[in-house]
Amino acid sequence: MGRAKKVVLAYSGGVDTSVCIPYLKQEWGVEEVITLAADLGQGDELEPVREKALKSGASQSLVINATDDFVKDYAFPAIQANALYENRYPLSTALARPLIAKLLVDAAEQYGADAVAHGCTGKGNDQVRFDVSIAALNPNLKVLAPAREWGMSREETIAYGERYGIPSPVKKSSPYSIDKNLLGRAIEAGPLEDPWTEPPEDIYEMTGAIADAPDQPEYVEIGFEQGIPVSLNGQAIGPAALIQQLNGIAGAHSVGRIDMIENRLVGIKSREVYETPALSVLIDAHRDLESLTLTADLLHYKRGIEETYSQMIYNGLWYSPLRDALDAFVKKTQERVTGTVRVKLFKGVAAAIGRKSANSLYATELATYGAEDRFDHRAAEGFIYIWGMPTRVWSQKQRSM
């Protein structure tokens, strides 16, 4: 590792990132550490985080509100792409990493730093997302990852921090590792490391228990313009406010809980629990509206693109030429995805039960079996004859052998 004089550190206020500050200075000879905490709508008060960084030895402590950019530039493109990693996880945490990387690079350039740093360990996905994103945005910046190299246990890390005035946690630390932003919460570790163990109810925050959910369903109408959600129940609403409001509505019905065994990029399987109320509902509703407004061939082809798109987000390749090219394709497909989807929320389930669009390709006179039927039934026989010809010729050939 080359010597770095000034470093911008991605900072959360937790033990690891706090200890990174004296560790970078004492062990790696960094002269100045500037911390950066990103407000991505997680709802936490970040002033104590800013003050803790300064007390831990940072020369400056930056707190940047990037919630609107997070929703418009990262969440909305993912919704347009129906991005679900392994067809389940809507990438709430993964989507935050390229934005935080961008904030780090921008701050490094603004303050003249020659390196950026993060507190990721060597077992997770986030180290890849940060390192690759930073390299894509500014390949000349060094990327430092002290927690990946220091080899200390949590107890040793706390003791190291105490040597430099960083207080140990006042109360017994939670056994869980939790990441939170406007799009959702990710919970792992502790008892969840046993795949057979049911997640305890107290780990959840954004979603209520099914047993406590209302006994009557609730309906919500989501309006889309070119694949982007723009209204709730007929009322236009801003991007971040829409997500926040829908989080509350869907979460009250216990919608958005995910418990899965996830294949990490580094090659291990991990048990992950997520809460993504609004994001899950929006992707399902958006996919339903596409079924009404896109032709069959485009719809089917896009489903394959969505899998690749999801993997690229998960694997830290947001700032890659392929994702950029796929984004152009996805945006083209969204030109006619405008309309409204009605969703029924009840006891942990969000079901699209109605959809309408001025661009609808649904033709009642073709779909109906009633008197209004205008489909030419006689044409079907010729179509089937031509369609089945390759199979019929193959079968005849097999019989003659």
Summary of the structure (lengths in Angstrom):
residues: 401
radius of gyration: 25.2
end to end distance: 69.6
largest distance: 87.5
contacts: 1283
relative contact order: 0.13
helix: 44%
strand: 20%
